[in-house]
Structure formats: structure tokens, C-alpha cells
Amino acid sequence: LNAVVPDELTQALNILNLAHQAGIKRIVYLSVIHADRFTDVPHFTGKHTVERMIEGSGLHATILRPAYFMQNDVPL
């Protein structure tokens, strides 16, 4: 789980590499619903790219794609 920031993709790939180096056998990645469909949206593109990197990494992984968080509508 990493922050939604401009370098989110870089952060996720760095963590993926560190997990591999540390001998982590299984990871869980929090993505976003339809990451593969809306690749014209930068946030979705980053999530989809990380998903593909995970798939090619050889690590066992669970990729969660939540639909929507209700707290997104709660005013701050």
C-alpha cells in the first residue's frame, strides 16, 4: 500500500524490488477496479503497470481491486 502521489509508480516498483531481494514469497497489492480498462487515467495506468510488474516478478501475489471507498465522499 503506497500513497497516491506523483511518484506512486516509482514507490511501488521500489518496494516490489525490495520484497524480491528480501526473499518475500507472497505479496498483496491494493490496486483499483478496472485498472486495465482506464489506462488513459494516470492513477489507473500506474496501478496497471505495477500489476503487470507483479505478474512478471515470479512472486505469488493477490491483487485487490476495490470498487470505491465511501469515505471518498465525506467532506474534510
CORBELZI-V176874 format. One record per helix or strand of 3 or more residues. SS is the DSSP state (H for helix, E for strand). FROM is the first residue (numbers start at 0). TO is the last residue. If there is no record, write none. Layout:
((SS:FROM:TO) (SS:FROM:TO))
//
This chain:
((H:7:20) (E:25:29) (H:41:56) (E:59:63) (H:69:72))
//
